Amino acid sequence: MAELKTKPTEVRVDAFIEAVPDATRREDAKTLVALMERLTGEPPVMWGPSIIGFGSYRYKYDSGHEGEMCRIGFSPRKAELVLYVLTAYADQSAELAKLGKHKTGKCCLYIKKLADVDMAVLEGLVQGALDRMNAVYPA
């Protein structure tokens, strides 16, 4: 079985954020670290080269593939912030409708900048994702 690339690293989160070229994305990353750290009670950890994660859980698929991943996290990518907070376990359409300017993927929420969204709604989405993770994968 291939070794997982997305695993905790020794890279310092603050150093990673300071290296983000875009000043707005850098400040938004600091805001998300504070939000997710407050909600999880976990320190930020770099997962792979670009994901800032909080907490961890072990998973195992029916195929036998298993591994470890952060409970919630985000990545300040060049084009946008990618938040790993969406889930197939619950309908989040009502919250997303109130969020503001965003795009979604299977498990990802894409935001250009935090100024484009309602931070209270975003906090609710992050808390909901964390609650679902804790219910499905108890600590």
Secondary structure, 3 states (H helix, E strand, C coil): CCCCCCCECCCCHHHHHHCCCCHHHHHHHHHHHHHHHHHHCCCEEEECCCEEEECCEEEECCCCCEEEECCEEEEECCCCEEEECCCCCCCCHHHHHHHECCEECCCCEEECCHHHECHHHHHHHHHHHHHHHHHHCCC
